[in-house]
Amino acid sequence: MAHCFLHVFSYNEHEAYFCFAYYITQAGEHFTEKGIAFKIKQLPKLVQIVDQALYDRILSLNVELWTFCHRM
């Protein structure tokens, strides 16, 4: 993820580091176990709103845990 900041700041490591550090302090809660669990819980609702056909297909496969969306 830090690479994105480095790319945006034209490989200026100093600027990229401080922007990344600031981002993590502001959004860090989303990367904790509690934050990720909350996002996974919200994901089915979001997919249902954005793509009903995909939502129906996932349900037809009897997928209960949507953690597959967070794998890289």
PyMOL commands that set and color helices and strands:
alter all, ss='L'
color gray80, all
select helices_A, chain A and resi 2-8+13-31+33-50+52-60+66-70
alter helices_A, ss='H'
color red, helices_A
deselect
rebuild
show_as cartoon
